[in-house]
């Protein structure tokens, strides 16, 4: 997460149609503070990260 300043917050939205969220979290290198799967399609995930 080199794009964030120290104590910066990143709100991240991802759709798992082609690439699973687990692979994205592995690439980012840290677990989100919290996340939410949308109710309608259950393939879209919102997550919050803090550096």
Protein Blocks (a to p, Z undefined) as FASTA:
>chain_A
ZZbcehiacdddddfklmcfklmmmmnopacfbdcddfklopaccddddZZ
